[in-house]
Amino acid sequence: MEYLSRRLSLLKDDSMFKFHPNCSRLKITHLIFADDLLLFGKADFSVIFGIQSFWVSNYILPIKVLERIDKLCSSFLWGQKIHLISWNTVCLGRMQGGLGLFSAKEWNNAAAIKLLWLIHQKKDLLWVKWVHGHYLQHSNIWQVQHRSNDSWMWKQLLKVRNMLLAKFGNTEVLMSSMDSCCVNGKISMSAIYNALYQSNTSAVWAETTWGRLNYPKHSFILWLVNHSRLLTQERLCRLRLLDANLCVLCSSQPENCKHLFFECHYSAAVWNMLMDWLRFTWRTCNWCLLIHWYSHNLRGKNFKKNMKRMALAAAVYSIWQERNYRIFQAKARGPADLFRAIKYSIYSKLLNEDIPVHMKDELVKL
């Protein structure tokens, strides 16, 4: 412990160590006791997430706590404003139409299932041996019933067990599913999570939305458009936050997602310029037809297809940005100016990507 204390004291001279705001003046790094250690550092996002992950992965937390964690995460994503998409959808995988985030509630269940599997396999761990000696004795984890004097934690673990059996129907199917979640003899929590809580239905537009070359912020707006969850004037009117609905880009039609992308005269002009520039062989300004074509006829991972996905995401983002500029800042650009801005954003990223030289040469010629 003395050696550990001396090593921790050296942190005050380490430029990468982030002092706790109330300990930086005195350069206090830690306090050490006979059986405890307190390390004082700035609790940035990775530290907070690590603490939450540890507790959720090793203990069954009360349902109210888990729901509160999920609620805080959802509020952080949407900035305490209107939650545009439900947390359950957000926690789906990207290919299933979500963002691939984990729900604390469901992740805790996956952790409990991992504990059940370790007990089932009689792993050479002290706590597993104790469970078999104290709770199971001559029974097994899939059949034992709780007693009135059992601990709260054990009762919660058996509740998860009962949920599993109800979901899979019988022990044999459950064993087969759990075996499929094992990699090199070790069960994977992420595999359990995906097997239990991820939808088998894929979103046809997922590959288009999350194209390899796309800017993340462009993909996020495109994701909202594919769910029809942008706060257009049509939605704001339904929420009774607006009384009137008129597109600020063309001043002639009501504003909704399908109109903005790309039935509006303004956005259609921008999109047609992009299609001319990228030499599209098939064209439309109808969103449903366009996303169907992208999803079914523009599949694959070659550079040109990825670039066309990037152009769609950039166009959607830029038109939404232009709409917001006009409403909130009274600034306006013509279609040609917006087209040039989209081209610049595409060039800026692609010319700094690790792509073959001949593709860069072809890009410059466009």
N, C-alpha and C positions, 0 to 999 in steps of 0.2 A: 504493500500500500504506500509505503514511503517513496519507493521508486516511481510509482504511478503519479504520486503527488508532485514529485520533482519534474516529471515529464510534462504534466499539465501546466505547471507554472511557466514553462517555456512558451506557452501559447501567447502570452502577453507580448512577445517579441515577433510573433508570426503575423505578417501583414494580411494573411488570408483569414485569420480568426476574427470573427465579428463579436465584439463585446456586447453584453446586454447593455441597453442604453443607460441604466442606472449603475452600472459597474465599470464603465469605461474610464471614468476619471481616476479611480483608485486602482485600475487595472486588476480587478478581481476576476479570476478565471474559474475558481471552483471552491467548494468547501467539502471537506472529507471527514467522515465520522467513522466509528468502529464498524458499522454495518451499512453505511449509506454514502452515496456520493452525489453531490449537486454540482452540475456544470452550468455555468452562467454564460449564455450566448444569445445572440439575437434570433428570435424564433421566426425565421423566414418561412416561405411556403413549403419548402422541402422538409423542414424540420417538423412543422405541424402535420403535414401529410404522413410523415413517417410514424409519428406517435399514433395517429388515428389508425393507420394500417396495422401497426403492431397489436393494438387492443382488439380491433375487429377480426384479425387473423388468429388470435389465440384464445379469445374468450367470447362467450355468447353474451352480447350486450342487451339491455332492456329494449324492447321494441320502440318505445317512445324516444330513446336516445338515438337509435338508428334512423328513425323517421326525421328527427331533428337535424341530424347530420345531412341527410338527403335534401331536406328543405333548405339548409344553409348553402349547400352546393348549387342547388337550382337557383337560389337568389343571387349567388355570386355570378353565375353564368349570364343571367338576364339583367344584372345590375339593379336589383330591387324594383325593376319596372314590370311591365306586363310580361308574363311568362308565355312566350310565343308558341312553344311546343312542350308537351307534357314531359315530365321527368322520365316516365317509363319509356317513351319513344327516344329521348336523348340517350338513354342507357342501352339501346339496341346497338349492335355492331354497325359499322359504316355500310357494309354491304346489305344490311337489313333496313337501312333508312335512318339510322341514328348517328350519334357522334362517337360511339364506342367507349363512353364513360362507364365506370362501374357504380352500381347502386350499393351504398354501404349496407343496406338491409339485406340485399341478396348476396353480397360478398360475405357477410357474416354467416349466412346459411351455408354457403360453399365451404367456409372454414370449419363449421360444425360437421359437415359431411366428411371432410378430410379427417377430423378427429374420430368419427365413427369408423372410418375405413382403417385407420391405424389400430383401433381397438379390435376390429374384426380380424385383422391380420396378425394380431398378437405381437406387434413390434417389440423389439428388445429395448423398451424404454421404461424407466422406473414408474412413471405415472400410469402407463398402460398395465403394467403388472399389478399396480395397486387397484385399478379399476376392476380387473379380473378377480382379484382376491376379495375385494370389499363388496362390489355390486353384482358381479356376474356369477362368481363361484362356478357352478356346474351348468349355467345357462349360457346363451350367446347374446350378442348385442341386438340382434334382430327380433328376439322373442321376449327378452326380459321386460317386466312391468315395474313401474316405479312404486315405491312404498311411501307412506305418508311422512316418514321421517327422513327421506332422502333429501339431499341438498337441492337448492334452487337450480344450480348449474346443471346437475344431472337430469333433473326433470325437463329443463329446456332442451338438453341434448336429445332426450327421448322424444320430445315433441317434433324436433327436426327429423328424427328417425321415422316417426309416424307419417309425417308429410311426404317423405321419400317413398315409403311403401305404398301410400295412397296414389302417388303420381305414377309409379311404375307397375303397380298391380300386384306383383309378387316378388319374392326374394331373388329368384333366378334371373328375371329381367333386370333387376337392380344390380346384381353382381356383374352381369354382362356390360351394363352401361358404365359402371365404375371401373371395370377393367380397361375399357376403351379410353379412360381418362388418365391412365398410367403411362408414364414415359420412363423407360429404363428401370422399371420396378418402383418408381416413385410416383405417387398420385399428384396431379397438377391441379391447383385450385382454379386457375383460369380455365382449364378444360372442363372442370366440374361446373363452373359458372356458365360457360357457353352451352354445355349440354342441357342444363336445367332451365336457363332463362333467356337464351337467344332464340329468336324466331327462325323457323326453317324457310320462311318466305323472303326472297331477296327483292330489293328495290331495283327495278330495271334501270333506273337512272343513276345508280350509285357510282358506276365506273366513270360516267361523264362528270359527275359532281366532284369526285375526288381524284381527278386526273393528276398524274405525276408532276406535271409542269405548272399546275395551277397555283396562284397565290392562295395561302390559307384563308385570308379574309374574303377573297373572291368565291372560294368554294363554300364558305359559310353562308354567304348571301344566296348563292345558287341553291344550297340545301334548303333554305327557307322558302325560296320560290317553288321548289319541287313539292314542298308540303303545303303551298299556298298559305303561308303564314306571315308574309311581310305585312307590316302595318300600313296597308294602302288606305286610301280614303274610303273605299268600300267597306273595309273591316272596321275602320274607325266609326263609320256611320252605324254599323251593326252594334258596336259597343256603346253607341250614343255619346261618343266624344266629339263628333262632328255632325253638322246639320246638312252640309252641302257636299257634293261629290263631283268634281270636275278636274280632269287631267291638266296639270300645270305645264305639260310639255306641248300639248296640241290645242288645249282650251276648247275642245269640241266634243269630247266623249267622257263618260264616267271613268274613273280610275280604278282598275283592278290589276291583278298580276298578268292575266292574259293580254290585257290591253297594253300594259307597259312593255311586255316582251312578246312580240314586237309588232302589234297591230297598230299602235300609235304612229301617226305620220312621221313624227320626229325619230322615234326609236327604229322604225322601219328603214328610214334613210341611213341611219348609222349602221344597222345590221347588214343592209345591202352593200354598203361600202366595204365592210369586213368580208362579206362573201366574195365580192369582186377581187379584193386583195389576196385572199387565200385560194382563189380559183375553185370555188365550190362547183361541183358538177350537178348537184341537186339543191334546189332552193325553196325556201318557204319562210314566211313571217308569222305563221300560225304556231303558237307554243306547243300545242299537243302533237302536231305533226312533226315539229322540229325535234322535240325531246324523244319521240318515238324513233325518228331516223337516227339520231345520235346513239340511242340505246341499242338499236338492232342492226343498223347498217354501218356504223362507225366504230365497230368493236376492234380491239387489238391494242398493242402497246408500241407501235412504231412511232417515230418522231412526228410525222405529219399529222397523224391522228391525235396524238397528245397535244399538238399545237392547236388543232381545231377545237379541242375541248377547252384549252386555255383561252382561246379567243371568245368562246361562248361565255365562260365564267367572267372574263374581263368586261365583256359588253354588258352583261346583266348588272355587275357591280357598278360600272361607270354610269349607266343609265339611272340606276337607283340613286347614286350619288348626285347626279345632275338634278334629279327631281328634288332631292333634299336641299341642294344649294338654292334652287329657285324659291322654295317655300320658306326656308329659315334664314337665308343670307341675301336674298334678292339678287343673286348672281345668275347669269345665263350664258351658255355657250351654244353656238350653232352646231348642227350635225357634223360638219367637216372638222371643226375644232375638237369635238369630242372623239371623233374617229382618230385624229392624230394623237390625242392623249392615250387612247387605247393601244395604238401601235407602239407608242413610246414605252408604255409599261411592259408590253410583250417583248420588245427588243431589249429592254433593260435587264430582264430576267434571263432570256434565252442566250444572249451573247456572253453571259457570265456562267452559264451552265456547262457541265462537262459533256459536250456533244461532239460528234465527229466534225472534222474541219470542213469536209465537203458540205455538211448540212448547214454550217455557219455561212459558208459562201453562198449557198442557195437562199438562205434567209436574208442575207444582205441584198440579193437581187430582187427580192419582192418589192 
